[in-house]
Amino acid sequence: MLLKKEELKEFLDEMVDKYNRPDFIEPDPISIPHQFSGKEDIEISGFLAATIAWGNRTMILRNAKRMMEFMDDSPYEFILYHNEPDLERIKCVIHRTFNSADFIYFIKALKNVYIAHNGLENIFNQYKTINSLQPAIHQFRSIFFELPHDKRTMKHISDPFKGSAAKKLNMYLRWMIRKDDRGVDFGLWKSIPPSILSCPLDIHSGNVARRLGILRRKKNDARAVSELDKVLRKLDKDDPVKYDFALFGLGVSEDFESL
């Protein structure tokens, strides 16, 4: 399905309008941070939900809720004030290859992020560039793993500087930074402009982007993210990742077959 630029923008804007609505929330991992009202609770619960956001969405939501229960549904307070007996209660596999040891390290690392680095927003704001958050993702990963850790745990945070599309972190950053009147994304991090966000590229959004002719690279990797960024920022320089709703929404619905 090849469209002229004006037709493409009109079509994608229509799809954004269709999918960027409150009913998007319930079946999506973003529903986990929507259970909270405090800034730190939202950003911590969102980060953990995004971390396990691969595979079956029903399973993702179930396991993310279980993580919240382990933290007594008060993630920020738990992160700051947990003790060893609290961590010893976490003995089960959390989600697929994200196990109890990974979750325990993430809890300790998040405490370090808030105590030693003034929180998640501060890190991403400090290391962003004028047109990209990918260097900030790279630096965040280094900071997150500055405590003693099992090397295998590092696979749960991707690095765009090593070629990864970093889908989960780009999705999380969309949640925290984008702000519109639809009530889906939070717009909590006002220090970072939505214009430098990157599309959380996955198999669904990638397939649709290729079908529409706006992505040529066949691998869903960092180079594909950069290629797609260029196109989406031409369509809307201030809010390019609103089109994630269109690409992902089309990809997981019957609408994809009609393209």
N, C-alpha and C positions, 0 to 999 in steps of 0.2 A: 504494500500500500504506500505509494509515493505521492506526497502532497507538496504543493508549493508552500513557501514559507508562511504566507498569510493564511492559507488553508490549514496548515499544520498547527499554527498557533491557535486558530479558532477551534479546531477539533480538540486539541489538548486542554485548552481552557474549559471547554464543555465537560471534558472528562474529570478535570479537577473539581469543577462544581458538582459533578455527580457523586464523586467518592469522598471529597473532603467535607464530611458531615458527621455529626455526633454519632450516628449509627455505625460509623467506621470503628469506634472505640472498643465496643464490647468484645468482639472476637479477636482483637489485636493485642499484642504485648503492651501497647501504650495504655491499656486499661489498668495495668498494675500501678503505675504512678498516679493515675487518676483517682485512686482510692485515698490519696493523701492530700493535705492542704498546705503543710509547711514546706518551705523551699528545699531544705536539706532532705526531708523525707521523700519529696518528689524526685530530686536528682539522684539520690542513692537507690531508691527502689527502681527508678527508670534504668539506671546503669546496670543493676543486677538482672533485671528483666531482659534488657537488650543483650547482655552477655550470653544468655541461654536461648536467644531467639533464632534457633535453627531447628528444622524438622516440623513435626506436627504441631499446629498452633494450639490445639486443645491441650496437648501435653505440655507445651511451653507455659501456658497460663496456669495449669495445675501445679507445675513445679515451681514457678515463680511465686505463687501464693504460698507454697510450702516454705520457701525461703523467708517470706515475710513473717510467717508464723514462728519460725525459729528465732526471729528477731523480735518476737512479742508484738508484731505489727507497729513497732516504733523504731524504724531502721536507724535514724540518726542517733537517738539515745543509745540504742544497742551498740552501734559502731563505737561511740565514744566511751561507754562505761561497761562494756562486757568484761567478764572475767573467765578464767580457764574452765571452771565448771560449766559456764554457758556454752563454751565451744565444745566441750566433751559430749554434749547432748547431740551434736551433729555427727552422725555416724553412717548415714545412708548415702547412696548415690543421689545426687540432686537432679541432674538432667543429662542423660546419655553419658558422654565422657567427662562432664563437669561433676566431679565427685566431692565428697565431704572435705577432703584435704584442700581442694581448690577453693571451695567456699570459705573455709576457715582462713586461708591465706588472703582472699579478697577482703574479708572482714578486717583483718589486721592492716592490710595495705590501705584500705579506705580510711581507717583511723589515722594512719600516717599522712594521708593526703589532707585531711582536715586539720590535724594538729601541726604538722610541719610545713604544709604548703598552702594553707589558707583556703582549702576546698577545691572542688572540681572545676568550678567556673574560673577561678583564678589561674589555674594551670593552662587551660585552653586559651584564655585571653592573653596570657603572658607570651605564649609561643605561637600564636597565630601570625600570619603574614598579611599583607595588604589585600591579597586575593585568594588565600587558601587556609584551610584548617588542617591540611594533611601534615605539615611539619609539626603542628601542635599534637596531633595524634601520635606521631613518632616520639616526641618528647614525653608525652604523657605515659606512654608505654615504659619508657626508661625509668621515669619517676615511680611508677606503680610497682615496678619490680626491683626497687632499690633495697628492700628488706631481704633477708635470707629466704630463699624459696626453692622449691623443686622445679627444675628446668621444664618439666612437662606442663606445668601450670601456665607457662608463658604462651602456649598455643591458644589460650582463650582470649587473648587480646592481639589483634592483627596489627601489622606494621606496613603502612603504604610505601615506606622507603625500601621494603623488601618485596614489593610488587603486589601486595594484597589490595583488594578493593576496599577492605576495612568496612564491609557493609554494616556490621552491627554498631560500630562506633559512629559512622556517618548517620545512621538512623537515629541513634541516641542524640546526637548533636542537633538533628532536625527537631526532635521533640523539645529540647531545651531552649532552642534559639528562635525558631520560627514563631511568629505571632500573627494571627489574623482573627477575624470575627467568627470563626467556625467552631471554636472550642475544642479542637483536636490537639494540636500542638500547644505547648505551654508558654513559650516566649519568656521564660524565666531569666535567661542570661542576656540582659540588655547591653552588656559591654561588648557583645560580638554581633556584627551585622549579618543578617540572613543572606546577604549577597555573596558571602564567601563559603557558604555551605556547599557540600557535594552530594550528589544523588547516592543514596544507599543501594548500590547496584547488586542485584541478585539474579537468579535464573529467570524470575518472572519479569522484572523490569528490563532486564537485558534482552530477553526474547522479543518483547514488545518494541523496544527501541530499534532493534534490528529490522523487525517487520515494517516499521515506519520509515526506515532508511536514515535514522539519525545516529546510528552507531554501526560502525563497520567492523571494529575489532571483534574477533570471535570469542576471545577469552574474557571472562568477567574479572578483570584485574585492575591494578592502579592506572595503567595506561588507558584502559577503557573508561574508567571514571573520569579521567582528564579529558578524553575525547567527548564524552557526553556532557561534561561541564560546559565546554565551549559552546555547544549547541543550545543548551537550556538557558545559559546566561544571555544569549542573543534573543531568546524568546521573552525573558523577563530578567533584566539585569539586577533588580532589587530583591527578587524572591524566586530564584531559579528552581529550588527544590520543591516548590509546590507541585511541580510536575511529577514528583515521585508518586503522588496520589493517583495520577492518571496512568502512569506506566505500571505501577504495581496493581492498581485496581483492575485495569484491563487484563493483566497477566493472570490473575487468580479468578477471573469471572468468565462467563461464556462469551463476553464481548470480544475476547481475544480472537476467537475463531472467525469472527466476522470481518476482521481487519484485512 
